[in-house]
């Protein structure tokens, strides 16, 4: 996100590049190469200062935008909100249906994206009688959008938690999802994905059908390991964690946040250890907390599954995987999925 620059910034870069060429052409033409090189060096130094300053400004702006209301550590009162569900569907009563629930992280404003998912890969989930939910929070004032209420009256597939739906409440959203599934859909695997993923439901069902009993307490995902799990100490970063909050410099292995498949026996363990542990900081970074710190404390393995991210994938990758992350928005997601299944 930090590499993105606005169009005026790109245009300024273009003008600067041509100005440098102009300096060198004039210097060579009039035999002032030494002077030209000095001027060019000064100009490059000024550029470096300017672009570094612009980068810091953009990073600071992004940090302020993402960090507005950031909690860093959730309080016990905030964590108790995972029991407060304002809207919930009536699911998991058919014992003959597959032992799988698909939960999709969503935002109250993303009605178009939820529609795109219902029109694409969720159609295959319905063919297999696999149930699904979209999980979201409230508006900042605690209310539920009218269009969300209307949407739920039509589809009855939303869970709305009693917390502000923002980036740093994703921990509450994820814990609510695990807790709700464990209590309302016991003995079901939970596939928890972001709303820009494409799921091969057939491959997920094949996997859980053939899974061993030991895998019921396992998380399958695309884990981060080693250097990938270094703690972000840059104060202007939206994923910054201070030494005071977490003293180690490396997190335990954790899942990339675009998707994970949770074994049925892992759900309540993760919720209970999160709520009861006195030593684990309740970070507002959900994947690091739940699939990293808590999973390690609960002795729940995080294993490599058929999860892939983040590129423009085609039919080959779709057929070989369970979940493909970062696959687009709206109509583009539907089109991508149709190409993958060769419609």
VENWO-V346136 format. One record per pair of residues at least 12 apart in sequence whose ideal C-beta (glycine too) atoms are under 6 Angstrom apart, sorted by sequence separation. I is the first residue (numbers start at 0). J is the second residue. D is the distance in whole Angstrom. If there is no record, write none. Layout:
I:J:D ; I:J:D
This chain:
23:35:6 ; 22:35:6 ; 190:203:6 ; 279:292:5 ; 307:320:5 ; 160:175:5 ; 176:191:6 ; 305:320:4 ; 309:324:5 ; 22:38:5 ; 143:159:6 ; 305:321:4 ; 306:322:5 ; 307:323:5 ; 308:324:3 ; 309:325:4 ; 22:39:5 ; 308:325:5 ; 230:248:5 ; 188:207:5 ; 113:133:5 ; 229:249:6 ; 269:289:6 ; 273:293:5 ; 228:249:5 ; 272:293:5 ; 228:250:4 ; 317:339:4 ; 132:156:6 ; 133:157:5 ; 134:158:5 ; 135:159:6 ; 136:160:5 ; 139:163:5 ; 269:293:5 ; 272:296:5 ; 272:297:5 ; 314:339:5 ; 132:158:5 ; 136:162:5 ; 136:163:6 ; 105:133:4 ; 107:135:5 ; 136:164:3 ; 224:252:5 ; 135:164:6 ; 268:297:5 ; 97:127:6 ; 99:129:5 ; 100:130:6 ; 101:131:4 ; 102:132:5 ; 103:133:5 ; 104:134:6 ; 105:135:5 ; 222:252:5 ; 223:253:6 ; 256:286:4 ; 96:128:5 ; 97:129:5 ; 102:134:6 ; 222:254:6 ; 254:286:6 ; 253:286:5 ; 220:254:4 ; 221:255:5 ; 253:287:5 ; 265:299:5 ; 245:280:6 ; 244:280:5 ; 254:290:4 ; 107:144:5 ; 250:287:6 ; 253:290:5 ; 134:172:6 ; 253:291:3 ; 220:259:4 ; 90:130:5 ; 107:147:5 ; 110:150:6 ; 251:291:5 ; 218:259:5 ; 219:260:4 ; 250:291:5 ; 134:176:5 ; 218:261:6 ; 88:132:6 ; 251:295:4 ; 260:304:6 ; 217:262:5 ; 216:262:5 ; 215:262:4 ; 254:301:6 ; 214:262:6 ; 215:263:5 ; 216:264:4 ; 258:306:6 ; 215:264:4 ; 216:265:5 ; 252:301:5 ; 257:308:5 ; 1:58:6 ; 107:164:6 ; 106:164:6 ; 196:257:6 ; 196:258:5 ; 193:257:5 ; 258:322:4 ; 86:151:6 ; 192:258:4 ; 88:155:5 ; 257:324:3 ; 88:156:6 ; 191:259:6 ; 190:260:5 ; 86:157:6 ; 87:158:5 ; 129:200:6 ; 189:261:4 ; 218:290:6 ; 86:159:4 ; 127:200:6 ; 85:159:5 ; 102:176:5 ; 188:263:6 ; 85:161:6 ; 124:200:5 ; 187:263:6 ; 120:197:5 ; 123:200:5 ; 186:263:5 ; 83:161:4 ; 120:198:5 ; 222:301:5 ; 100:180:6 ; 80:161:5 ; 80:162:5 ; 112:194:5 ; 216:299:6 ; 217:300:5 ; 218:301:5 ; 219:302:6 ; 100:184:5 ; 220:304:6 ; 181:266:4 ; 217:302:6 ; 219:304:3 ; 221:306:4 ; 180:266:6 ; 181:267:5 ; 220:306:5 ; 100:187:5 ; 99:187:6 ; 98:187:5 ; 99:188:5 ; 100:189:6 ; 101:190:5 ; 102:191:5 ; 103:192:6 ; 104:193:5 ; 105:194:5 ; 177:266:5 ; 81:171:6 ; 80:171:6 ; 103:194:5 ; 91:183:6 ; 177:269:6 ; 178:270:5 ; 81:174:5 ; 91:184:4 ; 177:270:5 ; 81:175:4 ; 70:167:6 ; 73:170:6 ; 81:178:5 ; 69:167:5 ; 65:166:6 ; 97:204:6 ; 173:285:4 ; 170:283:5 ; 170:285:4 ; 167:283:4 ; 169:285:4 ; 173:289:6 ; 170:288:6 ; 199:317:6 ; 203:321:5 ; 202:321:5 ; 199:321:6 ; 198:322:5 ; 196:322:6 ; 197:323:5 ; 196:324:5 ; 197:326:5 ; 192:322:6 ; 195:325:6 ; 195:326:6 ; 197:336:5 ; 65:237:4 ; 62:235:4 ; 59:235:6 ; 58:235:5 ; 72:280:6 ; 73:281:4 ; 72:281:5 ; 71:283:6 ; 70:283:5 ; 115:329:5 ; 119:333:5 ; 118:333:6 ; 112:328:6 ; 120:336:5 ; 115:332:5 ; 119:336:4 ; 111:329:5 ; 115:333:5
